[in-house]
Amino acid sequence: MRSEAANRVVRGTKLGVIMVRSVLARFRRLRMKTLKPFGDPGHSSGLRLSLGDRDGGVAQALATEFVGVAGVEVVEGDLLDLDCEAIVSPANSFGDMGGGIDKAIDDLHRGAAQRAVMDAIAEHFYGELPVGMAVIVELSGRRLPFVVASPTMRVPSRVSDSLNAYLSMRAALVAVLRHNAAGRRPIRSLAVPGLCTGVGAMPAVEAAAQMRTAYDIVMDGQWRKVVHAALAPYAMRT
């Protein structure tokens, strides 16, 4: 058994590590610009979303669209600077994380993220994860240990005239809620970039509007009002 002195050293070391991590988290946060802060925690759903983008126009569109939503903050900057438990990887249906924020996520996890995502897609979706569905993988890293693969396109291409931002956002939220309901290690904070706004070339305002619609449908319970297909979001869109 360890002596009391040895226990004090261990406790002191752990406290020191926690303090260093806290300081580093605050430093990373200073590199970001908060465009919309979280609201009253008493009026949020329990799952906190940090939306944002390095592109100031995309971030501002998200801040405008999500004004008044307590459980959502919007930031301008690198989402990998956040201390969220999960982040959305908006790549393609085959799990290729070779560019943009997807590569940054994979680099953070030293190449393990893409391997895990591709393995999960192979195991559960026979190699191709359709737009509108998502899969969650858990990695060993302390930061952003969960990656939510929710494709915005089947293969790299323009999707500016699609509903893919809505479908990807909806799929990611549903996947996280189902994950939490299954009693697994809970995801309480989720980082989401501007969906479809990079390679997909969707205008920021349109992407933000679709993401807000998906949030309201899933998190605000508006799916219950869709009692007929004609009442579904964008049902009349041609």
N, C-alpha and C positions, 0 to 999 in steps of 0.2 A: 504493500500500500504506500501511496505517496504521503510524504509528511505535509503538515499544514503549510509550511514555508513553500514547498514545491507547488502546492495547490494555489497559493497566492500568486506565485510566478506565472502559472498557467492562466489564471483568471486575468492577471494584468496584461499578459500577452494578447489574450483574446480581446480585451477591452481596447488595447492599442490598435489592433487590426481593424476593429469596428470604427474607431475614431478616424483612422487613415482613410478607410473606405468612404466615410461620411464626408470628409473634406474633399476627396476626389470627386464625389458625386456633386457636391456644391460647385466645385470648379467647372465641371463639365456643363452644369446647368447655366452657369454664367455666360457660356458661349452661345446660348440660345436666346432668342427674343420671344417672350410670351405675348401673343396677340390677343388671346382670350384665356383668362384663367378659369380654373374650376369654380363652380358655384357652391351653394350651400350643400355640404355632404349629406344633409338630411333629406335632400330632394333628389339624390342620385340613385341609380339602380343597384349599386354595389360593384359593378364593373366600371372602372374608370378608363376612359379612352384619351390618349394623347395623340391628336392628329397634327400633322405638320409636314413640312417639306423644306428643302434648301431653297427652292424657287420661291421668292417672295410673293409673286403673283398667285401661285397655287395656295400658299399659306394664307394669304389674305382672303381668297375666295372661301376657304374653309372656315376662317374666323367669322366671316359675314354670314355664312349659311348656318353655322351652329350657335349663333348668338342666343343666349338664354337657356342653353342646355347645360344643366348643372354638372352632369357626369362627364363632360367633355372639356378638355383644354386644347388650345391650338397654339403651336409654336412654329417659329421660323428657324430652321437650322438642321443639324444632323440628328436624326432620331436615335442614332446609336449612342448619343450622349445622355439619353434618358435612362433612368433606373427602372424601367417597366419590366414586368415578368415575361411578357410576350411581345412579339413584333410580327406584323403581317409581311410576308414575302409575296409580292404581286407578280411573280414571274409568269411563266407559261405552263401549259398543261403537262409538260414533260419534266418539270422540275429543274430546268436549266437556269442556274443562278450565276451566269457568266458576266452580267453587266449591271450597272446602276446600283440601286440600294440592295438588290439581291446579292451582288458580289460583295458589297460591304458587310452584309450579314454573314455570308460564308467566310469572309476573311476574319471577322471577329471570332468565329468558331473554328478557325484554322482548317477550313476545308471540310469540317464535319457536317455542316448544315446541308449542303447540297447532297452529300451521300445519304444522309438520313432521310431527306425529302424524297429523293428518287427511290430509295428502298421502300418507303411507305407507300408511294404511288404504285410501285410494282406489286407490293403485297396486297393492297386493298382495292386498287383500281386497274389492275392488269396493264399498268404502264402509262396510262393517260388519265389525268385528273381533269374532268370537264370544268369549263367556266361555270360558276354557280355552285361548286362544291369545294370543300376545303379539308385539309388534313393537318393535324398538329403533331409535331415531333418535339421531344424533350431532349435537350443536350446537357452536357456536363458543366458548361460554363456558369459562372456565378451571375453574370449580366445577361439579360435577355435569354434565359434558358429555354424558353419555348419559342418555336418558330411556327407560325400559322401560314402554311402554303395555301394561298387562295388566288389562283391564276386570273389575270385580267385579259388573257388572250390565249388561243390554242397554240399558236406559234407566233414568234415576233412579227408584228404587223400593226398597221394603223387600225384603230377601233373607234375612231372619233364619232361615228354615227351609230354606235351600238349602245346597249344597256349594260355593258360589262362592268362599269364602275359600281352600279347598283347590285349586280349579281355577285361580284367579288366581295363587296362590303357585307352583303347579307350572308353570304356563305361563311365568311370569317366570324361574324358575330354568332351565328348559329353553332358553328363548331366549338367556339369557346364556351357557350352556355351548355352545350351537351357534355363537353369535357368536365365542366364543374359539377353538373348534375350527376355524373357518374361516380362522384366521390373521389376522383383523383386529386393529386396535388393541385390546389385551386389556382386559377389565373385571375388575379384581381385588377391587373393593369395591362392595357394593350396599346401598343404604338402602331399607328396606321399612317402610311404616306398617302400623298395624293394619288389616287388610283387612276390608271389609264392616261396620265398626263405626260408621261415620258415618251417612250417609243410609240405608245398608243395614240398620241397626238390629240387626245380629247381636250377641248377647251376647259380651262380651270373652273370656270363658273358652272359648266354643265356637269363636270365630274363631281364637284362639291355638292350640287343639288341632288345628284343620284345617290351619293353617299349619305346625305341627310335623310333621303326617303327610305333607304335601307335601315338606317338607325331607328327611325320612327316605327317602321314596320315591325322590327324585331324587338328593340329595347323598350319602346313605348306601347307595345301590345296592339298596334294597329292591324296586325295580321288577322285579328279576330273579326274585323269588319269586312274582310274579303270573303264574303259568302257566295260569290259567283265570280267566275273568271273575268267578267266584264268590269268588276270593281277592283281588279288588281292594279297596282301601280303601272303606269305606262301602257295599259291595255289598249288604249285607243291610238297609241303611237304607231305611225306607219313607217 
